[in-house]
Amino acid sequence: MSEHPSDPSLDDAVIQVEQGLGRLFARIRVGWREAAATVHPDLPAFGYQVLVAIESGKATSAGAIIERLQTDKSTVSRQVRQLEELGLVTSIPDPADRRARVLVATELAQQRVATARAAYHGRLGERLRAWSADDLTHFAELLDSLGR
């Protein structure tokens, strides 16, 4: 049970935010599918997310990808294997620990991810540029607060 008494206008506003986030998440999923198709026609949207995690250097091992994308080992293994088969990722010895391996995006992957990002950022930027800098800053602050 909630600690706060019910406020119908606040409840309605929460519902509006939930619905807006649902639409935004759906649009993001469409963007991932489009970006994946830009990289390779056989690449699924989740494979694109794995590739971007690797390409950005934010997740270069299966364990780091699992943690970053909050998924399971079998899903990551399947996606990494497909990325390797498509020539988008390679596995090399970890310079810090020769017993371990790190995943690296190939030059082809880097080029295609850059193309996919440019198209996505162009579409997103077009929408966001209709807002004022103050509105964008406030929106970024609210998103950051929601994500904590």
Summary of the structure (lengths in Angstrom):
residues: 148
radius of gyration: 19.2
end to end distance: 22.4
largest distance: 60.2
contacts: 372
relative contact order: 0.10
helix: 68%
strand: 10%
